[in-house]
């Protein structure tokens, strides 16, 4: 099976330091047969950083999910209180490495575990992957 996986970033090179939904962009990769191919960059512009909304606000989760529509997995260094809302639609993976290129390799090495957890549907839990 092919997985479409997004990585939260502000610059296309580094993993976002904040919560996943705070990313300006989501770099989307196609993972298949243990290969990873960059496809596109999606703008997380629907949210636009409205600071009047608190962490965990359902509107933030909805905006992030719109930017991630059609994807299977979101990879970030951290998640906020909206994690349960995100998990209903996609698998959330934690990879605590500074560079997207390293995060892509970590996910590639663990793609079978990622696929297995994704296939659990709404009962899935987030994964934490190490180097």
N, C-alpha and C positions, 0 to 999 in steps of 0.2 A: 504494500500500500504506500501511496505517496502522501507525505505530510507537508502542509504549508505552515511554516513556523516563523513567527515575528520576534524580533529583538528590539527592545526599547532603547532609543538613543537620541541624543541631541545633535550629534555631529557625524554620524555614520561610521565612526571608528571605535568609540568608547561606549561601553554599557552605561546606561543612565545610573547615576548615583542615588536618585530618589525612588519613590514608588513608581511602579510600571505605568500607571495612568498619567504621570507627570511628563512623560517623554514627548518631545516635539514631533518625533517621527518613529515609525515602526519599519525596520528593514525586514523584508519578507524573503525567505529562502524556501526552495523546494528541496525536501529531503526524500531521496528514493535510492534503493539499493546501496545504502550507506554512503551516498554522495550528497553533497550540498551545493545548490546552485542559487546565487542571488537572482531574485526576480524583479523586485521593485521597492521603492520607498513610499510608504503611506504617511500622509500628514495627519497628525492628531489635532488638527485645527478646529474640530467641532467644539472642543472644550475651551480653547483659547486662554487657559490659565485664570479663570474667574476665581479670584481669591475670596469671594464672598461665600463660596461653597466650601464646606468643611470636608476633611478626609472622611470617607465613608458615605458621602452623599450619593444617593442612587443616580442623580443626574450625571455625576462624574463617571460612574460605571457604564451608563448608557452611552455616553459620548465615546468612551474608550472602545466599547463593543461595536459601535458603528464603524470606527476606524479599522477594526479587526474582522469585519464581516467576511465570512467565507474561509477563515483560517482555522487551523486545528489547535495550535499551540502558541502561547506567549511566553517568552523567556525574559526574565529581568533579574536584577540583583535583589530587589525587595518588592513586597506587595503591601498595600495598605488594608484598611478594614473592608474594602470592597472585594477582597479575594473570594468569599463565598458566592457573590454574584457573578464574578468572572468564570468561576469553575462550572457554573451551570451551562455555559456556552462553549468553553474551550479548556484545555489543560494548561495550567500555569506551572512553569518550571523555574526554579531558582538556581542560578549559576552565578557564583560570586567571584567573577574574574573581571578585570578592568577592560579588556579588549573584546570587541565583538568577534573577531577572528578566532580567538581562543574559546569563546563561548560556543561558536559554531562547531568547533572540533570536539568539545565536551559532549554536546548534544549528539553529534554524529556517532561518537563511540558508544552512546547509550540509547540509540534510536529504538532498539527493540523494547526497552523498558518504557520509553516515552509512548510508543505506540500501544503497548499493553495497557498502560494507565489511561490513555486517551479513550480507548475503546470501552471503558467502564461507563461512559455517558455521565449523567448527572451525579452518579455516586463516586466519581473520581475524586482523588485527593491531589494536592499539589506535590510535585517532586522536587527534591533538592539534590542536585548533581554536583559532585566534586571533580577536581581535575584528574 
